């Protein structure tokens, strides 16, 4: 069993200029990526972003048209899948239905010529690791979805790969089980120190599990960073939208570099830090906006609560007014649509409460620290 | 049960009773009769001697044994040629598969006897195959009325019955399983042995049964293509029936063969079951 190896920063995998085409479709477009040893890296992207193709290229199931994949300093270009020190946990699990759980887990070590008794010991270790002791003799179809996924994970880890690839390992599980299995995966990864690369389309999953996230778009890496970096400082409109930034408005930074004009609204918004003047995309998350009806007392109360002002050096809150058009009940939150004077709809999310809301003028307030400035 | 269901079930039972159970019972009655010089050529009786003779006589035992051996070899040959064909069709691009399956079944558009007769034309001493061999400088070879011709005919006729069930199984096989095997370090050959082959066993079992059973009782192919030594049970029965006019003997042979063919598949299935479960 691999010891905890610490969070070394050296690189295990380097991908340079990787291009994969399927006929007229370019699935990966001159993609560059470096993955560090021992990290939990999550590839995040929508369908068709190329994330699964990238995973399959690392596993050896897709032949690149150009570019290189280097693992531990060795070029993988002409190494067939069965000789790569990389294992995959497939989306469906892909357990061998005719083999027992133990034989599934022992498949990799057996192919690599491990002695029969050593395989049995290794299988027991892994069953304990994924908390399935005593399940060795069962067939995959006798297990629940979550248990099957854990067997697939154990099978992937059995041959001690340098790199474990996970293709949407949680997508087949129902919601409660998904959170539990996600925590289990992270625990295992920390315990073993094996480098994990996981593919997902679920931003929540990426944020909670990853050491670093790579957001993919149209076969390229749109942004690579830690979860807070990706969440708080998306580099462009696409990443911001993908990470659920509800409000993205075209705006112009004034020559002073700290105030922003929203054309047609007439309001001036304050930024937390100085940026270059000119046209920008202004972003603010729906859940960072507070909404109150527009009587003066309420606005005054709002500005003095302080709880929405994370940084006391900022003199005030940004305020906008509009007409509440529509409210959608989403369980723990209410999602409001507020039409502003320029016709743009601002989205506001607030904790659900039982005050009835009717179409009426409202005031929106958010702190300058919540503002994002993205390239136009 | 609704009336419609009763009617549907009744229909299939009537069909079975008329065309399967009744003929079998008639043959059983004849098997227990004694031969006579009359029309029909037997007198009703309950004489089990025919069965004893059929099971113990050297001639019949040799015929049964030869039939089983010929069927086993034919089935093995069908598997040997049929499995790669099934695999090739299953792995062919989707748009090719229909055409390949059609090609496999195309011979059925022509009558069975016509096709066997066509083989006579090809296998004859002055036939197409020998003409080609002579052209290539190989000495003329006796093919027709030998075991070679017999097996060519058997494999030619029954190959589709092996290919189709194996193909049906292989086409359903999830290719991700092969990727998983490769991912875990299995070479393509080992992935075949450990994944593809075991998962296609039910298809192989079906194919073996579909080829082996009709091969045991095959009459036309050994008669038209095989040599005089190829005294398979089908031929022996024919002789008893039409040449010796010993209907009771022929009938007891038929019943014995039926028992053999019912018991054998049950054994084969049990063997496969225990390996799969």
Interface residues (C-beta under 8 A of the other chain):
Chain A: X59 X60 X61 X80 X81 X82 X83 X86 X87 X88 X90 X92 X94 X95 X96 X97 X98 X107 X108 X111 X112 X155 X159
Chain B: X174 X176 X177 X179 X180 X181 X182 X183 X184 X185 X186 X187 X188 X190 X191 X194 X195 X198 X199 X276
